[in-house]
Structures are given as structure tokens and as C-alpha cells.
Amino acid sequence: MKGNEKVKMMKKGVLLINLGTPKSPTPEDVRIYLKKFLSDPRVIDMPAWKWNPILNLAILPHRPEKSAKLYQTVWSKEHGSPLLYYTQRQTEMLQEELPTYRVRYAMSYSDPEIAEALLEMEKAEIDQLTIIPLYPQYSTTTVGSVVDDINRFYMGRIRIPNLKIVTDFCDYDPYISAMANKIEKAIENFKPDRLLFSYHGIPVSYVQKGDPYAQRCKLTTKLIMEKLGDVPYTETFQSRFGPDKWLTPATDDTLKSFPEEGIKRVLVVAPSFVSDCLETLHELEIENKKYFIKSGGKDFEMVPALNDDFSFTQVLKGIVLNEDVQSNNEELVDTL
């Protein structure tokens, strides 16, 4: 190499990906979002010929108006969608920690789309790209869908960067520590009768086909509890949709039964959500709290998601910089 020749430095990028959100809490925007979300075959495992009439004739004409009212209860006048706001904050904070990287975010079912973000990375000539779906526990319904979108973008592309797709980080110790520390502080302040882990549910049929999500949730709970110590806890699943059998026990049924068991003070944490959203701020903190109190419960408190905690920025930074994020833990966790 001649003395006046410059070595091209490798350009690195990070892409955070979350589910998505309506543009506004109006029936029109919610309908657009729901149509895209519920049209994903990874989310609804049913032949299109069978599902599309249900979606277009039974769900989309009615559900958007109902869902819009729910979104209105969590929508911030200052920040709008909480999920979008916290995803933006996570991106900004990680960019500050990784100044030599280009850090961006994308959404599976709303703007900015994954293909749009990947195109920006391509135009910036990013050589090494770390993609982090913001789902600690792998599921075909979430991470699987993200990988589909990534593959569709790069199919036929002339130039593909060195890709690192982090498909799961539920047993990454900094994540476990961040969750445990947040829960521990809440326990010290609130002193609950029971700690309730509530994970987003999926249909049992998905697990039977090989989706490891239920195992990953159980492992998350196990690792957090190893740090918390002797604290009474229960693990449940929320957000049932449709007539199929979903993972149990159900969060709402469990909360309704707690008061009869003498559990009057409950602390709820939702480790599958790294950003507060409709499922945490409304489904848990409003709907399920109401079930608990109506059934005889006295005090209900939620542990906020990691959101824009600096500890989560450090989790993401560690994932980007650590070559070995994926689990080396071969211990099997019993599932259903």
C-alpha cells in the first residue's frame, strides 16, 4: 500500500426494532395499524382464505373504534404514543453511548418501516449492522416476523453488510440485572403480598409447533428470581385474542383469584415489554387493576418498563459490543 493511500474505516450501524403503533388514537389510524399487524401470517397462523374474511368483515369494521378509545387513555399530549416515544429515547440514548455508530429505529407495523431504515443504512454504506428486535424473549410472532422483513429487503441485493441479528436476550445478565434492580426497589417501597410476572401471551398451538417463547419467559422469571431471592411470585400471560387456547395461567383470571387467597397487595411486572405501551398502561394498569380491586384486592402497583432507564441503554450497548450475547445456558426449562 502506498503511503498516501487511506485505509477505509468500517462503518457500523445499529437498528432497534419494535412492534409499532398507530399514528394517532383515532379509529382511522388504528384501523390502518391493525390491518397491517393482523395481516402478518406470523401473528395469525391461519390460511389467508380463511382469515381474511374474518379480518375484513368481522374485526376491522368494529375493533378500531374500540381500540382507539383504549389508545386515547395512554396517549400523551406531550409525547403521543408511549411506545414510539420510548423507542425514540432508547435510540437517542444509545447513539450518545455509541458515537461512532449510526443508530436508528424501525417498526414492524408502522413508520419508520424496517425496509426504510435498512435502505438508509445501505445509502450510508454501513459495513457492519447489528439489529436488535426489542423483544427479550424470542417468539416466531415477533422476532420471526422481523427476520422475515430483513430477509425480504436483502433478497436480490448486490451488497449485504455483515449482519448480526440478536434474536433473544432474555438471559443476558445486564438485562436480568436491570429488571431485578428495578423490581427490588419497587418491592422495598411497596412491600407486596405477591409479585406477579405478566408476559404477553401466544396461542398454545404455536408452542406445540416449536416456538420456544414459553420456555424463554420461564427462564427470564427464574433468572430474575435468583437475584431477588425469597419473594413470593406468580407467572402469568396476558393479551388473549380470538377463540384459540392461549398460554396459561391468564393474568386477568389470576388477579381475580388473588384476594380469595389472601393476596391483597400485588406488584405487577411485565418483562416482555421494554417500553410501556397499551398492554402495560391500559390492559394491566387500568383493566387488570380494576379486576383485582373489584374482586377484593386492596393495593395494586405496576413496575414501569425499562423505558429510557440508563440501565437499559447499557444493556443495548453491551449487546452491540459483546460478540457472545446469545445464551450459553443449556439448562432446559420445563414448559407447558
C-alpha positions as CSV (number, residue, x, y, z in Angstrom):
1,M,0.0,0.0,0.0
2,K,1.3,3.4,-0.9
3,G,2.0,5.9,1.8
4,N,-0.7,8.4,0.7
5,E,-3.4,5.8,0.4
6,K,-6.0,5.8,3.2
7,V,-7.5,2.7,4.8
8,K,-11.3,2.8,4.6
9,M,-12.7,2.5,8.1
10,M,-15.5,0.1,8.6
11,K,-18.9,1.9,9.1
12,K,-21.0,0.4,11.8
13,G,-24.7,0.7,12.5
14,V,-27.4,-0.4,15.0
15,L,-31.1,-0.8,14.2
16,L,-33.6,-1.2,17.1
17,I,-36.9,-2.7,16.0
18,N,-40.2,-2.6,17.9
19,L,-43.7,-3.6,17.1
20,G,-45.3,-0.4,16.0
21,T,-48.1,2.0,16.9
22,P,-51.0,3.9,15.3
23,K,-50.1,7.4,14.1
24,S,-52.9,8.7,16.3
25,P,-55.5,7.3,18.7
26,T,-58.3,7.7,16.0
27,P,-60.3,4.8,14.5
28,E,-58.9,5.6,11.1
29,D,-55.3,5.3,12.1
30,V,-55.9,2.4,14.4
31,R,-57.6,0.6,11.5
32,I,-54.5,1.1,9.3
33,Y,-52.2,-0.2,12.1
34,L,-54.4,-3.2,13.0
35,K,-54.8,-4.3,9.3
36,K,-51.1,-4.4,8.8
37,F,-50.5,-6.1,12.2
38,L,-53.2,-8.7,11.8
39,S,-52.3,-9.5,8.2
40,D,-49.0,-10.9,9.2
41,P,-49.0,-14.7,8.9
42,R,-46.5,-14.9,11.7
43,V,-49.0,-13.2,14.0
44,I,-52.1,-15.1,12.8
45,D,-51.3,-18.7,11.9
46,M,-54.2,-19.3,9.6
47,P,-54.7,-19.7,5.8
48,A,-55.3,-16.4,4.2
49,W,-58.5,-17.6,2.5
50,K,-59.9,-18.4,6.0
51,W,-58.5,-15.5,7.9
52,N,-59.0,-12.5,5.5
53,P,-62.9,-12.7,5.6
54,I,-62.8,-12.7,9.4
55,L,-60.3,-9.8,9.5
56,N,-62.1,-7.7,6.9
57,L,-65.7,-8.4,7.7
58,A,-65.7,-9.1,11.4
59,I,-62.7,-7.3,13.0
60,L,-61.8,-4.2,11.0
61,P,-65.3,-2.8,10.8
62,H,-65.7,-2.7,14.6
63,R,-62.5,-3.2,16.6
64,P,-60.6,0.0,15.5
65,E,-63.2,2.3,17.2
66,K,-63.0,0.3,20.4
67,S,-59.2,0.1,20.3
68,A,-58.9,3.8,19.6
69,K,-60.7,4.6,22.8
70,L,-58.2,2.5,24.7
71,Y,-55.2,4.2,23.0
72,Q,-56.7,7.5,24.0
73,T,-56.3,6.6,27.6
74,V,-52.5,6.1,27.3
75,W,-51.7,8.8,24.6
76,S,-49.6,11.6,26.0
77,K,-50.4,15.2,25.0
78,E,-46.7,15.9,25.1
79,H,-45.2,12.7,23.6
80,G,-48.0,11.0,21.8
81,S,-47.6,7.2,21.6
82,P,-45.7,5.9,24.6
83,L,-44.2,3.0,22.7
84,L,-42.9,5.3,19.9
85,Y,-41.6,7.9,22.4
86,Y,-39.6,5.4,24.5
87,T,-38.2,3.7,21.4
88,Q,-37.0,7.1,20.1
89,R,-35.5,7.8,23.6
90,Q,-33.8,4.4,23.6
91,T,-32.3,5.2,20.2
92,E,-31.1,8.6,21.1
93,M,-29.5,7.4,24.4
94,L,-27.8,4.5,22.6
95,Q,-26.5,6.9,19.9
96,E,-24.9,9.0,22.7
97,E,-23.2,5.9,24.1
98,L,-22.0,4.7,20.6
99,P,-20.9,7.9,18.8
100,T,-19.0,6.1,16.1
101,Y,-22.1,4.1,15.1
102,R,-25.2,5.1,13.2
103,V,-28.1,4.2,15.5
104,R,-31.7,4.1,14.2
105,Y,-35.0,2.5,15.0
106,A,-37.8,1.0,12.9
107,M,-41.2,-0.5,13.5
108,S,-42.7,-3.7,12.1
109,Y,-46.2,-2.3,11.5
110,S,-45.8,1.4,11.4
111,D,-43.4,4.2,10.4
112,P,-40.5,4.2,10.1
113,E,-40.7,0.8,8.4
114,I,-37.9,-1.8,8.6
115,A,-37.2,-1.6,4.9
116,E,-36.9,2.2,5.1
117,A,-34.4,2.0,7.9
118,L,-32.3,-0.6,6.1
119,L,-32.3,1.5,3.0
120,E,-30.9,4.4,5.0
121,M,-28.2,2.1,6.3
122,E,-27.4,1.0,2.8
123,K,-27.1,4.5,1.5
124,A,-24.8,5.3,4.4
125,E,-22.6,2.4,3.3
126,I,-22.8,0.7,6.6
127,D,-20.5,-2.4,6.6
128,Q,-21.5,-3.9,9.9
129,L,-25.1,-3.8,11.1
130,T,-26.4,-5.0,14.5
131,I,-30.1,-5.5,14.5
132,I,-31.9,-5.8,17.9
133,P,-35.6,-6.6,17.9
134,L,-36.8,-5.2,21.2
135,Y,-38.3,-8.4,22.4
136,P,-36.2,-10.1,25.2
137,Q,-37.9,-13.5,24.7
138,Y,-37.9,-14.9,21.2
139,S,-41.1,-15.8,19.5
140,T,-42.0,-16.6,15.9
141,T,-44.8,-13.9,16.3
142,T,-42.3,-11.1,16.9
143,V,-38.7,-11.8,16.2
144,G,-39.6,-14.3,13.5
145,S,-41.6,-11.6,11.7
146,V,-38.7,-9.1,12.0
147,V,-36.3,-11.6,10.4
148,D,-38.8,-12.2,7.5
149,D,-38.7,-8.4,6.8
150,I,-34.9,-8.3,6.9
151,N,-34.7,-11.3,4.5
152,R,-37.2,-9.7,2.1
153,F,-35.1,-6.5,2.0
154,Y,-31.8,-8.2,1.3
155,M,-33.2,-10.7,-1.2
156,G,-31.5,-9.9,-4.5
157,R,-29.5,-7.1,-3.0
158,I,-26.0,-6.7,-4.6
159,R,-24.3,-5.6,-1.4
160,I,-25.2,-7.1,2.0
161,P,-23.4,-5.8,5.2
162,N,-22.1,-8.1,7.9
163,L,-25.3,-8.7,9.8
164,K,-25.7,-9.6,13.4
165,I,-29.3,-10.2,14.4
166,V,-29.9,-10.6,18.1
167,T,-32.9,-12.9,18.3
168,D,-33.2,-13.2,22.1
169,F,-31.6,-11.6,25.1
170,C,-33.7,-12.8,28.0
171,D,-30.7,-14.5,29.7
172,Y,-28.3,-11.7,29.1
173,D,-27.1,-10.8,32.6
174,P,-27.2,-7.0,32.3
175,Y,-30.9,-7.2,31.2
176,I,-31.7,-9.6,34.1
177,S,-29.9,-7.3,36.5
178,A,-31.7,-4.2,35.2
179,M,-35.0,-5.9,35.7
180,A,-34.2,-7.3,39.1
181,N,-32.9,-4.0,40.4
182,K,-36.0,-2.2,39.3
183,I,-38.3,-4.8,40.8
184,E,-36.2,-4.9,44.0
185,K,-36.6,-1.1,44.6
186,A,-40.4,-1.4,43.9
187,I,-40.7,-4.3,46.4
188,E,-38.8,-2.3,49.1
189,N,-41.2,0.7,48.6
190,F,-44.4,-1.2,48.1
191,K,-44.0,-4.4,50.2
192,P,-46.4,-6.6,48.2
193,D,-48.1,-9.8,49.3
194,R,-47.2,-11.2,45.8
195,L,-45.0,-10.3,42.8
196,L,-46.8,-11.1,39.5
197,F,-44.9,-11.6,36.3
198,S,-47.2,-10.9,33.4
199,Y,-45.9,-11.8,29.9
200,H,-47.6,-11.2,26.6
201,G,-49.3,-14.5,25.6
202,I,-49.3,-16.5,22.4
203,P,-51.5,-19.4,21.3
204,V,-50.6,-22.8,22.7
205,S,-50.6,-24.2,19.1
206,Y,-47.5,-22.0,18.3
207,V,-45.7,-23.6,21.3
208,Q,-46.7,-27.1,20.2
209,K,-45.2,-26.3,16.8
210,G,-41.9,-25.5,18.4
211,D,-42.0,-21.8,19.4
212,P,-39.7,-21.6,22.5
213,Y,-41.4,-18.4,23.8
214,A,-42.9,-20.0,26.9
215,Q,-39.6,-21.5,27.8
216,R,-37.8,-18.2,27.4
217,C,-40.4,-16.5,29.7
218,K,-39.9,-19.1,32.4
219,L,-36.2,-18.7,32.1
220,T,-36.5,-15.0,32.5
221,T,-38.6,-15.3,35.6
222,K,-36.2,-17.9,37.0
223,L,-33.1,-15.7,36.5
224,I,-34.7,-12.6,37.9
225,M,-35.9,-14.5,41.0
226,E,-32.4,-15.9,41.5
227,K,-31.3,-12.3,42.0
228,L,-34.4,-11.2,44.1
229,G,-34.2,-14.2,46.5
230,D,-37.1,-15.4,48.6
231,V,-40.1,-13.4,47.3
232,P,-43.5,-15.0,46.7
233,Y,-44.3,-14.8,42.9
234,T,-46.6,-16.0,40.2
235,E,-46.1,-16.1,36.4
236,T,-49.0,-15.4,34.1
237,F,-49.8,-14.5,30.4
238,Q,-51.9,-11.6,29.1
239,S,-53.4,-10.2,25.9
240,R,-55.5,-13.2,24.8
241,F,-57.0,-12.7,21.3
242,G,-59.5,-14.9,19.5
243,P,-61.0,-18.2,20.4
244,D,-57.9,-20.4,20.4
245,K,-56.3,-21.7,23.6
246,W,-53.5,-19.4,24.8
247,L,-50.8,-19.8,27.3
248,T,-52.0,-20.0,30.9
249,P,-52.5,-19.1,33.7
250,A,-54.1,-15.9,32.4
251,T,-53.2,-12.7,34.1
252,D,-56.8,-11.4,34.5
253,D,-58.1,-14.7,35.9
254,T,-55.2,-14.9,38.3
255,L,-55.7,-11.4,39.6
256,K,-59.4,-12.1,40.2
257,S,-58.5,-15.1,42.3
258,F,-55.7,-13.5,44.4
259,P,-58.0,-11.8,47.0
260,E,-59.7,-15.1,47.9
261,E,-56.2,-16.5,48.6
262,G,-55.4,-13.6,51.0
263,I,-53.3,-11.7,48.5
264,K,-54.4,-8.1,48.8
265,R,-51.3,-6.2,47.7
266,V,-49.9,-7.1,44.3
267,L,-46.9,-5.8,42.5
268,V,-47.0,-6.4,38.7
269,V,-44.1,-6.5,36.3
270,A,-44.2,-7.2,32.5
271,P,-40.7,-8.3,31.4
272,S,-41.6,-9.0,27.8
273,F,-42.2,-5.2,27.2
274,V,-39.1,-3.0,27.2
275,S,-41.3,0.1,26.6
276,D,-44.6,1.0,28.2
277,C,-47.4,0.7,25.8
278,L,-51.1,-0.1,25.5
279,E,-50.6,-3.6,27.1
280,T,-48.9,-2.2,30.2
281,L,-50.5,1.2,30.7
282,H,-54.1,0.2,29.9
283,E,-54.5,-3.6,29.9
284,L,-52.5,-4.1,33.1
285,E,-52.6,-0.8,35.0
286,I,-56.3,0.0,34.3
287,E,-58.2,-3.1,33.2
288,N,-56.5,-5.7,35.3
289,K,-56.2,-3.4,38.3
290,K,-59.9,-3.0,38.1
291,Y,-60.5,-6.8,38.1
292,F,-58.2,-7.1,41.2
293,I,-59.8,-4.3,43.2
294,K,-63.3,-5.4,42.3
295,S,-62.5,-9.0,43.5
296,G,-61.4,-7.7,46.9
297,G,-57.8,-6.6,46.3
298,K,-56.6,-3.5,48.2
299,D,-53.4,-2.2,46.5
300,F,-52.1,-2.7,43.0
301,E,-48.9,-1.3,41.7
302,M,-47.0,-1.7,38.4
303,V,-43.3,-1.7,37.9
304,P,-42.7,0.5,34.8
305,A,-40.9,-1.0,31.8
306,L,-37.2,-0.2,31.4
307,N,-38.2,2.6,29.0
308,D,-35.5,5.2,29.0
309,D,-33.7,4.0,32.1
310,F,-29.9,4.4,31.6
311,S,-29.5,0.8,32.7
312,F,-31.3,-0.3,29.6
313,T,-29.1,1.8,27.4
314,Q,-26.2,-0.1,28.9
315,V,-28.0,-3.4,28.1
316,L,-28.3,-2.4,24.5
317,K,-24.7,-1.1,24.4
318,G,-23.5,-4.4,25.8
319,I,-25.4,-6.3,23.2
320,V,-23.9,-4.3,20.4
321,L,-20.3,-4.6,21.7
322,N,-20.5,-8.2,23.1
323,E,-19.8,-10.8,20.5
324,D,-21.5,-13.5,22.6
325,V,-24.9,-12.3,23.6
326,Q,-26.7,-15.4,22.8
327,S,-27.3,-17.9,25.6
328,N,-24.7,-20.4,26.6
329,N,-27.1,-21.7,29.2
330,E,-28.1,-25.2,28.1
331,E,-30.4,-25.8,31.1
332,L,-33.8,-26.8,30.0
333,V,-36.8,-25.1,31.5
334,D,-40.0,-27.1,31.6
335,T,-42.7,-25.6,29.6
336,L,-46.5,-26.4,29.5
